[in-house]
């Protein structure tokens, strides 16, 4: 009887092992199923920046020579952005925010283009007459669907406006139009607290943040300084 029981046990174990050794069907790769749809080809957008920064909207110490530096920006992927709130400024962003100069930010963008992280650099001249707008174009493609752009708020210690990593793909297609209200930012490169403060270089650099003093906060509300509009060309 013991012998019979032993044979049955071994057979059951062998049968179990045989079942376990079967190769189960492999499920579909979830990363493939979750991959978002993208447009089939590239697109071109008109980039428009309009000022909303006036003595009426921002009355505290509003400068008589208020203006924006020229825009500079790029289309790119998730491995690059001109600025990120909470991170220290690059040398290029710092100089742009303090002096309105496009160099070395232009060189930083070119390095990103050479590395494949960015696609197209664009820039304009400055804006002194706020009845006008800054207008340029940018090319995007499915591998570089994000747009970042900055301009100095001038005069100022290190204040700028702009947008970071604006995604122009929606539901697998290029959006026809995207409009954003832009606040002022502090690049973290200078400790000045007024529009025409003397140069007070910050060392070490602080993180980029929204400018939150009385120049840009009115009655407890952050007042934007510009509007950015991106319009897809036919």
Residue pairs with C-beta under 8 A, 6 or more apart in sequence:
36 169
36 172
37 171
37 172
38 142
38 145
38 169
38 172
39 142
39 169
39 172
39 173
39 174
40 142
41 141
41 142
42 139
42 140
42 141
42 142
43 139
43 140
43 141
43 168
43 174
43 232
43 233
44 137
44 138
44 139
44 140
44 232
44 233
45 137
45 138
45 139
45 140
45 147
45 168
45 230
45 231
45 232
45 233
46 135
46 136
46 137
46 229
46 230
46 231
46 233
47 71
47 73
47 122
47 134
47 135
47 136
47 137
47 138
47 147
47 149
47 228
47 229
47 230
48 133
48 134
48 135
48 228
48 229
48 230
48 231
49 68
49 71
49 127
49 133
49 134
49 135
49 149
49 151
49 182
49 226
49 227
49 228
49 229
50 133
50 226
50 227
50 229
51 68
51 127
51 130
51 225
51 226
52 181
52 223
52 224
52 225
52 226
52 227
53 66
53 130
53 153
53 184
53 225
53 226
54 62
54 130
55 62
57 218
57 223
58 215
58 216
58 218
58 223
58 225
59 218
60 214
60 215
60 218
61 194
61 195
61 214
61 215
63 155
63 195
63 196
65 155
66 130
66 154
66 155
67 126
67 127
67 128
67 154
68 126
68 127
68 134
68 151
68 152
68 153
68 154
68 161
68 226
69 96
69 100
69 101
69 126
69 151
69 152
69 154
70 100
70 102
70 123
70 124
70 125
70 126
70 127
70 134
70 151
71 122
71 123
71 124
71 134
71 136
71 149
71 150
71 151
72 96
72 102
72 105
72 106
72 109
72 121
72 122
72 123
72 149
72 150
72 151
73 82
73 121
73 122
73 123
73 138
73 147
73 148
73 149
73 150
73 162
74 80
74 82
74 109
74 112
74 113
74 118
74 119
74 120
74 121
74 122
74 138
74 147
74 148
74 149
75 118
75 119
75 120
75 138
75 139
75 140
75 141
75 144
75 145
75 146
75 147
76 112
76 117
76 118
76 119
76 144
76 146
76 147
76 148
76 165
77 117
77 118
77 143
77 144
77 145
77 146
78 146
78 165
79 112
79 115
79 117
80 112
80 117
80 118
80 148
81 146
81 148
81 164
81 165
82 90
82 92
82 93
82 105
82 109
82 148
82 149
82 150
82 162
82 164
83 89
83 93
83 148
83 150
83 162
83 164
83 185
83 187
83 208
84 164
84 208
85 164
85 185
85 207
85 208
85 209
85 210
86 207
86 208
86 209
87 207
87 208
88 188
88 204
88 205
88 206
88 207
88 208
89 97
89 187
89 188
89 189
89 205
89 208
90 105
90 108
91 104
91 108
92 103
92 104
92 105
92 106
92 107
92 108
92 109
93 105
93 150
93 160
93 187
93 208
94 158
94 187
94 188
94 189
94 205
95 101
95 103
95 104
95 105
96 102
96 105
96 150
96 151
96 152
96 160
96 187
97 150
97 152
97 156
97 158
97 159
97 160
97 185
97 187
97 189
97 190
98 152
98 157
98 158
98 187
98 189
98 190
98 199
99 152
100 126
100 151
100 152
100 154
102 123
105 150
106 121
106 123
109 118
109 121
110 121
112 118
113 119
113 120
113 121
118 144
119 139
119 140
119 141
119 143
119 144
120 138
120 139
120 140
120 144
122 136
122 137
122 138
122 149
123 136
124 134
124 135
124 136
125 134
126 154
127 133
127 134
127 151
134 151
137 233
138 147
138 230
140 146
140 147
140 168
140 174
142 169
145 167
145 168
145 169
146 165
146 166
146 167
146 168
147 163
147 165
147 166
147 168
147 230
148 162
148 163
148 164
148 165
148 166
149 162
149 163
149 228
150 160
150 161
150 162
151 160
151 161
151 162
151 226
152 159
152 160
153 159
153 160
153 161
153 184
153 211
153 225
155 195
155 196
156 192
156 195
157 190
157 191
157 192
157 193
157 194
157 197
157 199
157 200
158 186
158 187
158 188
158 189
158 190
158 192
158 202
159 184
159 185
159 186
159 187
159 211
160 184
160 185
160 187
161 182
161 183
161 184
161 185
161 225
161 226
162 182
162 185
162 228
163 180
163 182
163 228
166 178
166 180
166 228
166 230
168 174
168 175
168 178
168 230
168 232
169 175
174 232
175 230
175 232
176 231
176 232
177 229
177 230
177 231
177 232
178 229
178 230
179 227
179 228
179 229
179 230
180 227
180 228
180 229
181 224
181 226
181 227
182 224
182 225
182 226
182 227
182 228
183 210
183 211
183 216
183 222
183 223
183 224
183 225
184 210
184 211
184 215
184 216
184 225
185 208
185 209
185 210
185 211
186 206
186 208
186 209
186 210
186 211
187 208
188 202
188 205
188 206
188 207
188 208
188 209
189 201
189 202
189 205
189 206
190 197
190 199
190 200
190 201
190 202
191 200
191 201
191 202
192 198
192 199
192 200
193 213
194 215
195 215
210 222
212 222
216 222
216 223
216 225
217 223
